[in-house]
Amino acid sequence: AIARYAVNMINDDDFIFIDAGTSTGWMIEYLESTRATFVTNGIAHIKRLMNKGLRAYMIGGLGKPVTESTVGADAVNNMKMFNFSKCFLGTTVDVEEALVKMEAVNRSYASVVLADHTKFDKVTAVTFAGIKKACIITDRLVNDKYADATVIKEVMKE
């Protein structure tokens, strides 16, 4: 439901960064024909975008097998040539993945984080953006304090 809602935010004229990860991977499932252009650091994502006949670029960098992503300084530097209308990101506890997400937020007009309710109220080793820098799409919000800080869309309220 989170990914399906996120896909509805994509317009034909968008230039999108879509982060590696399972939440963003689900977005590709729901993508229909669009003229939007996609940039990703997800190895599985680029294959799926191309198989759907969508215009897509792959960010180079160090391959990370666990998340099937490209990360590190080369990935961040590759992103510096782009300006995104929107970026769609998952969460992470990994420093190198966080650097890529940080660059995506810095280079995007609008940033959207896809996070189910289990991702809230946790402290991790890294922060890739302040909460005010992104909108959040979640299944349900378990703590209203976040709604005071940014735009949050609940797609499966209890």
N, C-alpha and C positions, 0 to 999 in steps of 0.2 A: 504494500500500500504506500509506503514511503517513496519508493522508486517510481511508482506509477504517478504519484502526485508531482514529483520532481520533473518528470518528462514533460508534463503539461506546462512547465515554465519555459520550455525551449521554443524559440521562434525561428523561422526560416533564415533570418538575417543574423543570427547569433554566431559568435565565434567562441566556442565552449572549451574549457579545460575540464576533463573528466578524470578524476583521480583513480588510481588503481584501488581495488578492494571489492569486497562482496556487495556492499550496499550500492555502490555506483555500477557494479556489474549488472545488477538487476535492472538498472535504468535502461541498459542496452536492449534487454529483453523486450521492453515496452516501446522502444523507439520505432516509429513508423517512417515512412518516406518524409524526409526533410532536406531543405537546402542548407541547413546549419553546417558549420565546419567544426570538427572536433580535434582536440589535441589531448593526448593521454600519455601517461607513463605506465600504463597497464599493458603488459605483454598480451594477456588473454583478451583484453579490451580491444586492442588494435585489430586483432584477427576478427573479432565479432563485428566491429564497426565496418570493416572492409567487406565481410561476408554479407552485410545488409546493404552494400552498395553506397555507403555514406562516405563523404569526404573526411579523411582523418589523417592526422600527423602523429608520429611517434617521437617522444622525447628520448634522446640517447642518455646513457649514463651507466653506472654500475648496476648489473643485474642482481636482483635480490630474489632468490628462488622461493622463499617461503611465501611472499606476497605476489610473486610474478610481476615485479615492478622494476622500473629503473629509478635509481636514487643517486644521491651524492652531488658533489660539486659540478660535475659535467651535466647532470640533469638540470640543476638549477641554472647554470649558464646557458643551456639550450633554450630555456624558457624566456630569457631576457629579450628575445626578438619579437615576442608576442604581447599583444594587449587583448585580454579576454573580455567579452561582454558579461559572461557569467562563468563561475567555476562551481563544480559540484564535488564535494569532498566527503570522505569518511573520517573516522577518528583514527588515532594512532598512539602508540607508546614508544615508537621508534624515532630516534633523533634524526636519522638521515631521511626518513619519510616525512617527518615534520618540516624539514627544510624545503622540500619540494612543495608541500602544502602552503607553507608561508609565502613562498614566491608566487604561487597561484593566487593567493588572496591579494597580495600586493599588486598584481598585474590585472586584477579583475574589477570591473565596474560593480558587479554584485557577486557575493559569495554565499553559497548555500551548503550547509553541513547536513548530511543525512545521518541521523543517530537515533536508534531506538532508546526506550526509557532506561535500559540497563547502563547506558553510557553517561548518565548524569550522576552528580554527587560523588565523583571519583577524582582523586588526585593522582596524576601521572608525572613521569619525569620530564615531559616536554609540553610546550604550548606552541601551537602554530599560529594562533590569532586570538585576540581578545574577543570576548563574546559579542561585543557591540559591532564587530567587523563582519558578522555573518548572520544570515537568517538560518533558522534550524527547522528541519522537517523531522518530526518524530511520530511514533505511534501514539504515545500518550505522555503527558508531562506529569511527573510525580512531585515536583516542587515548583510552586508558583513564583519563587524568587527569580527564576530564569526569564519568565515572561515580562518582568519589569526591566530586564536588561537588553532584550532584543526581540525581534519578530520571530515568533514560534508558531508553526502550523502543526496541530495535532490531527493526524489522519484516522485515528482509531480510538477516539475518546471512550472511556469506560462509562 
